[in-house]
């Protein structure tokens, strides 16, 4: 099976040595996706809901580049710096996944690389078509 590495253009990809997503066969893994604004910097500083929406936008764009859609997502991980804000992140998550209902983990970490990031999202998907 061939491997497809997908970049989101994050400035951290070459520094750390990672891809936003990797597709092998019909499986796609999308790593911790931060709320990086289109023009750089952090999107929606101080707003967990807005940051979660941005993380999902970036992650789903990577999934689309791999040939998938939100319907293909089987697992999500919502990673927060303050678990007390989970309802705001959950609201943004539900806007995409209410009917799809992947398995989901919500967890807290002490910090991310950028102190303005309040949330990161990870997705795993299994695509219907085999490349």
SELOVEX-866930 format. One record per residue (C-alpha): residue number from 1; residue in one letter; x, y, z. Coordinates in Angstrom, 1 decimal. Layout:
REM residues N
<marti NUM, 'A', <X, Y, Z>>;
...
***
This chain:
REM residues 131
<marti 1, 'X', <0.0, 0.0, 0.0>>;
<marti 2, 'X', <1.2, 3.5, -0.8>>;
<marti 3, 'X', <1.6, 6.2, 1.7>>;
<marti 4, 'X', <0.3, 9.7, 1.2>>;
<marti 5, 'X', <1.6, 12.5, 3.5>>;
<marti 6, 'X', <-0.7, 15.6, 3.6>>;
<marti 7, 'X', <0.5, 19.0, 4.7>>;
<marti 8, 'X', <-1.6, 21.8, 6.1>>;
<marti 9, 'X', <1.2, 24.3, 5.6>>;
<marti 10, 'X', <1.8, 24.7, 9.4>>;
<marti 11, 'X', <5.1, 26.4, 10.2>>;
<marti 12, 'X', <5.7, 23.6, 12.7>>;
<marti 13, 'X', <5.6, 20.7, 10.3>>;
<marti 14, 'X', <9.2, 21.0, 9.1>>;
<marti 15, 'X', <10.4, 22.0, 12.6>>;
<marti 16, 'X', <9.0, 18.9, 14.2>>;
<marti 17, 'X', <9.0, 16.6, 11.2>>;
<marti 18, 'X', <5.3, 15.7, 10.9>>;
<marti 19, 'X', <2.4, 15.7, 8.4>>;
<marti 20, 'X', <-1.0, 17.0, 9.2>>;
<marti 21, 'X', <-2.4, 13.7, 7.9>>;
<marti 22, 'X', <-1.2, 10.4, 6.6>>;
<marti 23, 'X', <-3.2, 8.0, 4.4>>;
<marti 24, 'X', <-2.3, 4.4, 3.9>>;
<marti 25, 'X', <-4.8, 2.4, 2.0>>;
<marti 26, 'X', <-8.2, 3.5, 3.2>>;
<marti 27, 'X', <-7.1, 4.6, 6.6>>;
<marti 28, 'X', <-6.4, 8.3, 7.4>>;
<marti 29, 'X', <-4.9, 9.6, 10.7>>;
<marti 30, 'X', <-4.9, 13.3, 11.3>>;
<marti 31, 'X', <-2.6, 14.5, 14.1>>;
<marti 32, 'X', <-3.2, 17.2, 16.8>>;
<marti 33, 'X', <-4.6, 20.1, 14.8>>;
<marti 34, 'X', <-4.2, 23.5, 16.4>>;
<marti 35, 'X', <-6.3, 26.7, 15.8>>;
<marti 36, 'X', <-3.8, 28.3, 13.4>>;
<marti 37, 'X', <-5.3, 31.3, 11.6>>;
<marti 38, 'X', <-5.1, 31.3, 7.8>>;
<marti 39, 'X', <-2.8, 34.3, 7.9>>;
<marti 40, 'X', <-0.7, 32.8, 10.7>>;
<marti 41, 'X', <-0.8, 33.2, 14.4>>;
<marti 42, 'X', <-3.7, 31.8, 16.5>>;
<marti 43, 'X', <-7.3, 32.1, 15.5>>;
<marti 44, 'X', <-10.0, 33.1, 18.0>>;
<marti 45, 'X', <-7.6, 33.8, 20.9>>;
<marti 46, 'X', <-9.4, 33.1, 24.2>>;
<marti 47, 'X', <-12.4, 31.4, 22.5>>;
<marti 48, 'X', <-12.6, 27.6, 22.9>>;
<marti 49, 'X', <-15.6, 27.3, 20.7>>;
<marti 50, 'X', <-14.1, 29.4, 17.8>>;
<marti 51, 'X', <-10.7, 27.6, 18.2>>;
<marti 52, 'X', <-12.4, 24.2, 18.0>>;
<marti 53, 'X', <-14.3, 25.2, 14.9>>;
<marti 54, 'X', <-11.0, 26.3, 13.3>>;
<marti 55, 'X', <-9.2, 23.0, 14.3>>;
<marti 56, 'X', <-12.1, 21.0, 12.7>>;
<marti 57, 'X', <-11.9, 23.2, 9.6>>;
<marti 58, 'X', <-8.2, 22.5, 9.2>>;
<marti 59, 'X', <-8.5, 18.8, 10.1>>;
<marti 60, 'X', <-11.4, 18.2, 7.7>>;
<marti 61, 'X', <-9.6, 20.0, 4.9>>;
<marti 62, 'X', <-6.7, 17.6, 5.4>>;
<marti 63, 'X', <-9.2, 14.7, 5.3>>;
<marti 64, 'X', <-10.6, 16.0, 2.1>>;
<marti 65, 'X', <-7.1, 16.2, 0.6>>;
<marti 66, 'X', <-6.8, 12.5, 1.4>>;
<marti 67, 'X', <-10.1, 11.8, -0.3>>;
<marti 68, 'X', <-12.4, 11.6, 2.7>>;
<marti 69, 'X', <-15.3, 13.5, 4.3>>;
<marti 70, 'X', <-16.6, 13.9, 7.8>>;
<marti 71, 'X', <-18.8, 10.9, 7.2>>;
<marti 72, 'X', <-15.6, 8.7, 7.1>>;
<marti 73, 'X', <-14.5, 9.8, 10.6>>;
<marti 74, 'X', <-14.5, 7.0, 13.2>>;
<marti 75, 'X', <-12.7, 8.6, 16.1>>;
<marti 76, 'X', <-12.0, 12.1, 17.3>>;
<marti 77, 'X', <-10.0, 13.4, 20.2>>;
<marti 78, 'X', <-10.7, 16.8, 21.8>>;
<marti 79, 'X', <-7.7, 17.9, 23.8>>;
<marti 80, 'X', <-8.1, 21.0, 26.0>>;
<marti 81, 'X', <-5.9, 23.0, 28.3>>;
<marti 82, 'X', <-8.9, 23.5, 30.7>>;
<marti 83, 'X', <-11.4, 20.6, 30.9>>;
<marti 84, 'X', <-14.0, 23.1, 32.3>>;
<marti 85, 'X', <-14.4, 24.5, 28.8>>;
<marti 86, 'X', <-15.4, 21.2, 27.3>>;
<marti 87, 'X', <-19.0, 22.3, 26.7>>;
<marti 88, 'X', <-17.8, 25.0, 24.2>>;
<marti 89, 'X', <-15.6, 22.5, 22.4>>;
<marti 90, 'X', <-18.4, 19.9, 22.4>>;
<marti 91, 'X', <-20.8, 22.4, 20.9>>;
<marti 92, 'X', <-18.5, 23.0, 17.9>>;
<marti 93, 'X', <-17.8, 19.2, 17.6>>;
<marti 94, 'X', <-21.5, 18.5, 17.6>>;
<marti 95, 'X', <-22.1, 20.9, 14.8>>;
<marti 96, 'X', <-20.1, 18.6, 12.6>>;
<marti 97, 'X', <-20.6, 15.2, 14.1>>;
<marti 98, 'X', <-24.1, 15.0, 15.7>>;
<marti 99, 'X', <-25.4, 12.6, 13.0>>;
<marti 100, 'X', <-22.1, 10.9, 12.3>>;
<marti 101, 'X', <-21.3, 10.1, 16.0>>;
<marti 102, 'X', <-17.6, 8.9, 15.9>>;
<marti 103, 'X', <-16.2, 7.6, 19.1>>;
<marti 104, 'X', <-14.7, 10.6, 21.0>>;
<marti 105, 'X', <-12.3, 11.2, 23.8>>;
<marti 106, 'X', <-12.2, 14.5, 25.6>>;
<marti 107, 'X', <-9.1, 15.1, 27.7>>;
<marti 108, 'X', <-7.0, 17.8, 29.4>>;
<marti 109, 'X', <-3.3, 18.6, 29.0>>;
<marti 110, 'X', <-1.2, 21.1, 30.8>>;
<marti 111, 'X', <-0.2, 23.1, 27.8>>;
<marti 112, 'X', <0.4, 23.2, 24.0>>;
<marti 113, 'X', <3.4, 24.5, 22.0>>;
<marti 114, 'X', <1.7, 27.9, 21.7>>;
<marti 115, 'X', <0.2, 29.3, 25.0>>;
<marti 116, 'X', <-2.7, 30.9, 23.0>>;
<marti 117, 'X', <-3.9, 27.4, 21.9>>;
<marti 118, 'X', <-6.8, 26.2, 24.1>>;
<marti 119, 'X', <-7.7, 23.1, 22.1>>;
<marti 120, 'X', <-6.3, 20.7, 19.6>>;
<marti 121, 'X', <-8.3, 18.1, 17.6>>;
<marti 122, 'X', <-7.3, 14.7, 16.2>>;
<marti 123, 'X', <-9.3, 12.6, 13.7>>;
<marti 124, 'X', <-9.1, 9.0, 12.5>>;
<marti 125, 'X', <-11.0, 8.0, 9.4>>;
<marti 126, 'X', <-11.6, 4.9, 7.3>>;
<marti 127, 'X', <-12.5, 5.8, 3.7>>;
<marti 128, 'X', <-15.0, 3.8, 1.6>>;
<marti 129, 'X', <-12.8, 3.8, -1.5>>;
<marti 130, 'X', <-9.4, 2.1, -1.5>>;
<marti 131, 'X', <-6.6, 4.1, -3.3>>;
***
